Amino acid sequence: MNEEVTTERVSRTQIVTLSRPEARNALTLSAVRALRAAFVAAAEDKEARCVVLTGAGGHFCAGADLRKNMEDPEVMAKVDEYIDEFHGLVKAIVRCPKPTVAMVDGAAVGFGADLALACDLRVVTDRCYVQEKFVSIGLMPDGGSTFWLPRLLGTARAMQLCLLADKLDGKALHELGIAVDWVTADKLRDRTMELCARLEKGPPLAYAAIKESIYASWGDLDAALARERTGQLRLLKTQDLMEGVMAFMQKREPNFTGQ
């Protein structure tokens, strides 16, 4: 574990916290690796019955740390391996045999949205929102949302969220059945731990079998991630990406040309 990710044990629930509040918990490569390690450890921990993923400081996760990652020559030179590291985190969450719960406050944007969707259950606040914002800089979702969203919401709503980068707030997430509950920020942890207390009492072998069966019924997540990887690597070589990044840095609207 590193300073970007902390873990805490409450009863038989393992809480994994992304702790970069100064960047709205945006993801660096080291944070991704630490999160994956935390989920692998929780999966192997016989005492842990439930795993919570959350973010510190009033936000869940603002996606990849664009500024920091663009400045890192290792990341830009090995972007295919970088995507594989992110996908390894998604797979570690999905394949964890224990129930996983996203405790979501504030922003869950881009890959942060994908992490929330990768968990089995979600508890959200009235100031939370999920947003697939990749298209705003000329990219596509690459953390599994092209797999999750059509299954959770249907094709039409998935297209709306991915093509228009529309937000889904906490109330909508609850009404659509994506979140178990929708509470004020001051009640988020208590409500999440109430849910975890229920899960802790359940049968771990049955939970593992249920997760495996439900996700298998949805089709091949690995194939979806592979398609996202191929598409994203192609988009990462475009002029539109550079324009999108520059516009983001300069806080202006991008002028995409399709090149």
C-alpha positions in Angstrom: 0.0 0.0 0.0 1.1 3.6 -0.5 0.0 7.0 0.8 -2.5 7.3 -2.1 -4.6 4.4 -0.9 -5.5 3.4 2.7 -7.2 0.4 4.1 -9.3 0.1 7.2 -11.0 -3.0 8.8 -14.4 -2.4 10.4 -15.8 -5.7 11.8 -15.4 -8.1 8.8 -15.6 -5.3 6.2 -12.4 -4.1 4.5 -12.6 -0.4 3.5 -10.3 0.7 0.7 -10.0 4.5 0.3 -8.5 6.3 -2.6 -6.8 9.2 -0.8 -5.8 12.0 -3.1 -8.4 14.6 -2.0 -6.3 17.5 -3.4 -7.0 16.0 -6.9 -10.5 14.8 -6.3 -8.9 11.4 -6.0 -7.8 11.3 -9.6 -5.9 8.2 -10.5 -2.1 7.9 -10.9 -0.5 4.7 -12.1 0.8 4.0 -8.5 -2.7 4.5 -7.1 -4.2 2.1 -9.6 -1.6 -0.5 -8.6 -2.2 0.1 -4.9 -6.0 -0.3 -5.4 -5.6 -3.5 -7.3 -3.3 -4.9 -4.6 -5.8 -4.0 -1.9 -8.6 -5.9 -3.7 -6.4 -8.9 -4.3 -5.5 -8.9 -0.6 -9.1 -8.6 0.4 -10.1 -11.4 -1.9 -7.5 -13.7 -0.2 -8.3 -12.5 3.4 -10.4 -15.3 5.0 -11.6 -12.8 7.7 -12.9 -10.3 5.2 -16.6 -10.8 4.2 -17.2 -7.5 2.3 -15.1 -4.8 0.6 -16.0 -1.1 0.4 -14.4 1.2 -2.2 -14.5 4.9 -1.5 -12.7 8.2 -1.9 -11.4 10.7 0.6 -12.4 14.4 1.0 -15.9 14.5 -0.5 -15.3 12.9 -3.9 -15.2 9.3 -5.1 -12.8 9.6 -8.0 -12.4 12.1 -10.8 -10.9 9.5 -13.2 -7.3 9.4 -14.4 -5.1 12.3 -13.3 -4.8 13.9 -16.8 -2.2 16.5 -15.9 0.1 14.3 -13.9 -0.2 11.4 -16.4 0.6 13.6 -19.4 3.7 14.8 -17.7 4.9 11.3 -17.0 7.1 10.1 -19.9 6.8 6.5 -18.8 3.0 6.6 -19.0 2.9 8.2 -22.4 5.6 5.9 -23.8 3.9 2.7 -22.6 0.2 3.7 -22.8 -0.9 0.2 -23.8 0.6 -1.2 -20.6 -0.9 1.7 -18.7 -4.4 0.7 -20.0 -3.7 -2.9 -19.0 -2.9 -1.8 -15.4 -6.3 0.0 -15.2 -8.1 -3.0 -16.6 -6.3 -5.2 -14.1 -7.9 -3.1 -11.3 -11.4 -3.5 -12.9 -10.9 -7.3 -13.1 -9.7 -7.4 -9.5 -12.9 -5.7 -8.3 -15.2 -7.8 -10.4 -13.5 -11.1 -9.6 -13.3 -10.5 -5.9 -15.4 -13.3 -4.4 -16.7 -11.1 -1.6 -19.5 -8.5 -2.2 -18.0 -5.2 -3.2 -19.7 -1.9 -2.3 -19.0 1.5 -3.8 -19.5 4.3 -1.2 -19.9 7.3 -3.5 -19.9 10.9 -2.6 -19.2 13.8 -5.0 -17.7 13.1 -8.4 -17.4 9.7 -10.0 -16.1 10.7 -13.4 -14.5 8.8 -16.3 -12.6 5.9 -14.9 -14.0 6.8 -11.5 -17.5 6.2 -12.8 -16.3 2.8 -14.2 -14.9 1.8 -10.8 -18.2 2.6 -9.1 -20.1 0.6 -11.8 -17.6 -2.4 -11.4 -18.7 -2.8 -7.7 -21.6 -5.1 -7.0 -23.6 -2.5 -5.0 -23.5 1.2 -4.6 -24.6 3.7 -1.9 -24.6 7.3 -3.0 -25.2 10.8 -1.7 -27.4 13.6 -2.8 -24.3 15.5 -4.0 -22.9 12.6 -5.9 -22.8 12.3 -9.7 -21.6 9.7 -12.2 -20.3 11.0 -15.6 -18.6 9.3 -18.5 -16.6 12.3 -19.6 -14.1 10.7 -22.0 -15.7 12.1 -25.1 -15.0 15.6 -23.8 -11.3 15.2 -24.7 -11.8 13.0 -27.8 -11.6 9.6 -26.1 -13.9 6.7 -25.4 -14.7 5.0 -22.1 -12.1 2.4 -21.3 -12.9 1.1 -17.9 -15.7 -1.3 -18.8 -18.6 1.2 -19.0 -19.4 0.0 -22.6 -20.1 -3.3 -20.9 -21.9 -2.1 -17.7 -24.1 0.7 -19.0 -26.1 -1.1 -21.7 -26.8 -3.9 -19.2 -27.7 -1.6 -16.3 -29.6 1.1 -18.3 -30.2 -0.1 -21.8 -28.7 0.9 -25.1 -30.4 4.3 -25.5 -29.4 5.6 -22.1 -25.9 4.2 -22.4 -25.5 6.0 -25.7 -26.7 9.3 -24.1 -24.2 9.0 -21.2 -21.3 8.1 -23.4 -21.9 10.3 -26.4 -23.1 13.4 -24.6 -21.2 13.0 -21.3 -24.4 13.6 -19.4 -24.4 13.3 -15.6 -26.4 11.0 -13.5 -26.9 12.4 -10.0 -27.4 10.4 -6.8 -31.2 10.6 -7.0 -31.3 9.3 -10.5 -28.9 6.5 -9.7 -31.2 5.4 -6.9 -34.4 5.7 -9.0 -32.8 3.7 -11.9 -31.9 0.9 -9.4 -28.1 1.4 -9.8 -27.7 2.5 -6.2 -29.0 0.6 -3.2 -29.7 3.9 -1.4 -29.4 7.6 -1.7 -28.6 9.6 1.4 -27.1 12.9 2.6 -23.3 13.0 2.8 -23.3 12.9 6.6 -25.2 9.6 6.6 -23.2 7.9 3.8 -20.8 5.9 5.9 -23.4 4.8 8.5 -25.8 3.7 5.8 -23.0 1.9 3.9 -21.8 0.1 7.1 -25.4 -1.0 7.8 -25.5 -2.6 4.4 -22.1 -4.2 5.0 -23.3 -5.6 8.4 -26.0 -7.4 6.5 -23.5 -8.8 4.0 -21.1 -9.9 6.7 -23.8 -12.2 8.1 -24.4 -13.9 4.8 -22.9 -17.1 3.3 -19.6 -16.3 1.7 -19.6 -19.4 -0.6 -23.0 -18.6 -1.9 -22.1 -14.9 -2.4 -19.1 -16.0 -4.5 -21.2 -18.4 -6.6 -24.0 -15.8 -7.1 -21.4 -13.2 -8.3 -19.8 -15.7 -10.7 -23.1 -16.8 -12.1 -24.6 -13.3 -12.6 -21.6 -11.8 -14.3 -21.2 -14.9 -16.5 -24.8 -14.4 -17.7 -23.9 -10.9 -18.9 -21.3 -12.1 -21.4 -17.6 -11.6 -21.7 -16.2 -8.6 -19.7 -12.7 -9.4 -20.9 -13.8 -9.1 -24.6 -15.5 -5.7 -23.8 -12.3 -4.4 -22.1 -10.2 -5.7 -25.1 -12.5 -3.7 -27.5 -12.2 -0.6 -25.3 -8.4 -1.0 -25.3 -8.2 -1.3 -29.0 -10.4 1.7 -29.6 -8.7 3.8 -27.0 -5.2 3.1 -28.3 -6.3 4.3 -31.7 -7.9 7.5 -30.3 -4.8 8.2 -28.3 -2.9 8.8 -31.5 -5.3 11.4 -32.9 -5.0 15.2 -33.2 -8.5 15.4 -31.6 -7.0 14.0 -28.4 -4.3 16.6 -28.3 -6.9 19.3 -29.0 -9.1 17.9 -26.2 -6.3 17.8 -23.7 -5.2 21.4 -24.6 -8.7 22.6 -24.3 -9.0 21.0 -20.9 -5.8 22.5 -19.7 -6.8 25.9 -21.1 -10.3 25.7 -19.7 -12.0 26.3 -23.1 -14.3 24.4 -25.5 -12.4 22.0 -27.8 -12.5 22.3 -31.6 -12.5 18.7 -32.8 -11.7 18.1 -36.5 -12.0 14.3 -36.8 -8.3 13.8 -37.4 
